[in-house]
Amino acid sequence: MRLSELLGTEVHDQGGVRVGRVADVMVLRDGPLDENGRPAFRILGLVVVEGRHARLLGYEKERRPAVFRWVVRRMAKEILDVPWEHVRSVTPELVTIGVDAARLEAHAH
């Protein structure tokens, strides 16, 4: 599966409750070396937004202009981090996590 296919996918918790949609994927470049000697990326987790719009465009962070950040945060409602170890299944239609949504932490901006 490609990242572009994952973005916007709905996320449900272990009880079947809708958490939101995938807005981004957190990665770290520390995986095994590729054929060019560069480390591969390792998935750390997903950034999930509760609102209808799963596109954050980077404006959820402390950046200027502040009005864009305010609008994106209002549209997104809650922005949550889902550590990869909580992901139970991934399909193009649905990501299921093995923890209740209430136990997830707010995304660190």
Secondary structure, 3 states (H helix, E strand, C coil): CCHHHHCCCEEECCCCCEEEEEEEEEEECCCCECCCCCECCEEEEEEEECCCCCCCCCCCCCCCCHHHHHHHHHHHCCEEEEEHHHEEEECCCEEEECCCHHHCEECCC
